[in-house]
Structure formats: C-alpha cells, structure tokens
C-alpha cells in the first residue's frame, strides 16, 4: 500500500473533479444528448453517459456516437457538445455532501488542494472557482499539448504550480482512471465511492484506500 513518505507529512491533496468533488453527471448527459440530437443521432441514457465519462470529452463523444461514425462527424458532434456545455455546465451540477467542509478543514490545516480533470481546462477553472473559490489553489484540465489522465503530466503540472513535492501528495478520485493516474505519478491513489464508478472497479484498479463519505476521507487525510 502506497503511503506518504515518513517524515514528509501531507502537504497537498490532488482531486479529480467530476464524480469526486462535483456531481456533474446530469449536465454532461444533457449536453451529450443535445449534441447527438443536433446531428440526428440516437440519444443516450444517463447511465450510459456515466460509463462513457472519465477519459475526456473527446472519448466521451467517441463512445456516445453510433458505431462507425466517421472522424469528421465525430469532431462536429464534439464541437456541438463543447458549445452546449459551455452554456449549461452549471444547470444542475452541485457539490457532493460534505466536500466544502472537508476542503475548508484541509485548508485550515495548511494542506493545499488542487484539481486535475480530463474536462477542458476553462471549464475546470470556472467550476472550481464557482463552487469552491480559493479553497482550490490550482485547477488543471485538458489543454493543448498535455496528455489527459491516466498520463501523470497533469499531476506534475499541479504539483509544480502548488510548489509541493510528490512525497507529500496523494491523489483522490472516483474512477479506475484516477487510481492509475495517481500511481503513474508515484502517489497513493485514494478511491471514493460516491461518484461514477463502483467500489469493485476501484479495488480492481489497486486503490490504496477506499472512502465512502467525505468525513471518512477527511479523517484518512488528516491521519497521514
């Protein structure tokens, strides 16, 4: 089990966004279906969209369009999704229970908090600012020239911005992609069960810890 390096202490917690800090599923599903409808394609259920998210919006649309859709059409659907989501990303999105209080306590203890998401970076920054303000000190998203999770480049960028070493960081997320991301960056990967993936999948991915509530997560983090 991966742990904080002895003597280093917890200096920063890096979080996934969708399914970890914010419940964004309904807005993602609505924008996916708006984009599909704009191109005359069959709609998807919310549960289908739940399974499609986690690897960035490009992959979300690749999974949502009918099999055999050509690249030019997929790109057009993606553009429609991005335009719709830009206008509707906060229609029903909300923080999960206890998250704000957890972030406040971490900040009060001097622990820095950052976000790494496969959502496009302007949306990541806007959502973090809207719901959490200065409780989140940096927000890294999908940007040109930087590969998405589970590649660790986003984690490295967040640690650089926060000025913290890997030895004092952990990564928290709700999916197998998040666990792989943390491990690829040499960090402990903590899985949370209130998001978009199952506890069984998190365990299969090798999560170092599993937490079922924000309070349980806070207790774990403060014990490190």
PEJOZI-V961281 format. One record per pair of residues at least 24 apart in sequence whose ideal C-beta (glycine too) atoms are under 7 Angstrom apart, sorted by the first residue. I is the first residue (numbers start at 0). J is the second residue. If there is no record, write none. Layout:
I:J / I:J
//
This chain:
0:207 / 1:187 / 1:207 / 2:187 / 3:167 / 3:169 / 3:223 / 4:166 / 7:166 / 7:167 / 8:167 / 9:110 / 9:167 / 9:220 / 9:223 / 10:110 / 10:111 / 10:163 / 10:167 / 10:168 / 11:110 / 11:111 / 11:113 / 11:161 / 11:163 / 11:167 / 11:168 / 12:105 / 12:110 / 12:112 / 12:169 / 12:171 / 12:220 / 13:113 / 13:115 / 13:154 / 13:157 / 13:168 / 13:170 / 14:112 / 14:114 / 14:171 / 15:115 / 15:116 / 15:171 / 15:172 / 15:173 / 15:177 / 16:114 / 16:116 / 16:118 / 16:123 / 16:126 / 17:52 / 17:116 / 17:118 / 18:173 / 18:174 / 18:194 / 18:195 / 19:171 / 19:172 / 19:173 / 19:191 / 19:194 / 20:94 / 20:95 / 20:98 / 20:114 / 21:92 / 21:93 / 21:94 / 21:126 / 21:130 / 22:92 / 22:93 / 22:95 / 23:92 / 24:48 / 24:49 / 24:195 / 25:91 / 26:87 / 26:88 / 26:90 / 26:91 / 26:92 / 27:52 / 29:87 / 29:90 / 30:80 / 30:83 / 30:84 / 30:87 / 31:59 / 31:63 / 31:80 / 33:83 / 34:76 / 34:79 / 34:80 / 34:83 / 35:63 / 35:76 / 37:79 / 38:72 / 38:75 / 38:76 / 38:79 / 40:64 / 40:65 / 41:65 / 49:195 / 52:195 / 53:117 / 53:174 / 53:176 / 53:195 / 54:117 / 54:147 / 54:176 / 55:117 / 55:141 / 55:147 / 56:80 / 56:81 / 56:118 / 56:119 / 81:119 / 84:122 / 88:122 / 88:126 / 89:129 / 92:126 / 94:130 / 95:193 / 95:213 / 96:213 / 97:212 / 97:213 / 97:214 / 98:213 / 99:131 / 101:213 / 101:216 / 101:217 / 102:131 / 102:134 / 103:134 / 104:217 / 105:220 / 106:134 / 108:221 / 111:136 / 111:161 / 111:163 / 112:136 / 113:137 / 113:139 / 113:157 / 113:161 / 114:138 / 114:139 / 115:139 / 115:148 / 115:153 / 115:154 / 115:157 / 116:140 / 117:141 / 117:147 / 117:148 / 136:161 / 137:161 / 148:176 / 148:177 / 148:180 / 149:176 / 149:179 / 149:180 / 149:183 / 150:183 / 151:180 / 151:183 / 151:184 / 154:180 / 154:184 / 154:186 / 155:184 / 171:216 / 175:200 / 175:201 / 175:204 / 178:204 / 178:205 / 178:206 / 179:204 / 191:216
//
